[in-house]
Amino acid sequence: MTPPPPPMPVEVRYFAAAREGAGLTGERLDVPVGLTAGGLLALLAGRHPGLAPVLPGLRVAVNERFVPAEAALAAGDTVALIPPVSGG
């Protein structure tokens, strides 16, 4: 029997309302191999219940590029959670 792959490290950075909801500016997590951006959001909602109100409006950037929820993460990725921005 083959053992499951070890978890992969990702760095998560929180901005604005996401930072307030998580109570952190960032954290390093070991996540399952093959996790998607959307899966990471679900995982983070469980870890930080204060994120729930802002999750629907967040944009996810991986290595400084916006990605859809189905984008797979890779070991060493930096994931930024960015709320909508308005300006005038």
C-alpha positions in Angstrom: 0.0 0.0 0.0 1.3 3.4 -1.0 1.3 6.1 1.8 -0.6 9.3 0.9 1.5 12.2 -0.3 2.7 14.6 2.4 0.8 17.9 2.7 2.2 20.8 0.7 3.1 24.2 2.2 1.4 27.3 1.0 1.6 30.9 2.3 -1.7 32.8 2.8 -1.8 36.6 3.0 -4.9 38.4 4.1 -5.7 42.0 3.1 -8.2 44.6 4.4 -11.5 42.9 5.5 -10.0 39.5 5.0 -7.3 40.4 7.5 -9.8 41.7 9.9 -12.0 38.5 9.6 -9.0 36.1 10.0 -7.3 38.2 12.7 -4.0 37.7 10.9 -1.9 39.3 8.2 -0.8 35.9 7.0 0.0 32.3 7.8 1.8 29.3 6.5 -0.3 26.2 6.1 0.3 22.6 5.1 -2.6 21.7 2.8 -3.6 18.5 1.0 -1.9 17.9 -2.4 -4.3 18.9 -5.2 -6.3 21.4 -3.2 -7.9 24.1 -5.3 -8.2 27.8 -4.5 -11.9 27.3 -3.7 -11.0 24.4 -1.4 -8.5 26.6 0.4 -11.3 29.2 1.0 -13.5 26.5 2.5 -10.6 25.3 4.7 -9.9 28.8 5.8 -13.6 29.5 6.6 -13.4 26.5 9.0 -10.2 27.8 10.6 -11.3 31.5 10.8 -15.1 31.8 11.2 -14.8 35.6 11.0 -13.9 35.2 7.3 -17.4 33.9 6.5 -19.0 37.3 5.9 -16.3 38.4 3.4 -15.7 35.1 1.6 -18.3 35.6 -1.2 -16.6 38.8 -2.3 -13.0 37.8 -2.1 -10.7 37.5 -5.1 -7.9 34.9 -4.9 -4.5 35.6 -6.3 -1.9 32.9 -6.5 1.7 34.1 -7.0 0.3 37.6 -7.8 -2.2 36.4 -10.5 -5.9 36.3 -10.0 -7.2 32.7 -10.4 -10.6 31.0 -10.5 -11.9 28.8 -7.7 -11.0 25.6 -9.6 -7.3 26.5 -10.0 -5.1 23.9 -8.3 -2.5 25.0 -5.8 1.1 23.9 -5.8 3.7 23.5 -3.1 5.2 26.9 -2.2 2.4 29.0 -3.7 1.6 32.3 -2.1 -2.1 32.9 -2.0 -3.5 36.4 -1.4 -7.1 37.0 -0.3 -8.2 40.3 -1.6 -11.6 41.9 -1.0 -13.2 44.1 -3.6 -11.7 47.6 -3.9 -13.5 50.8 -4.7 -12.1 54.1 -5.4 -13.0 57.6 -6.4 
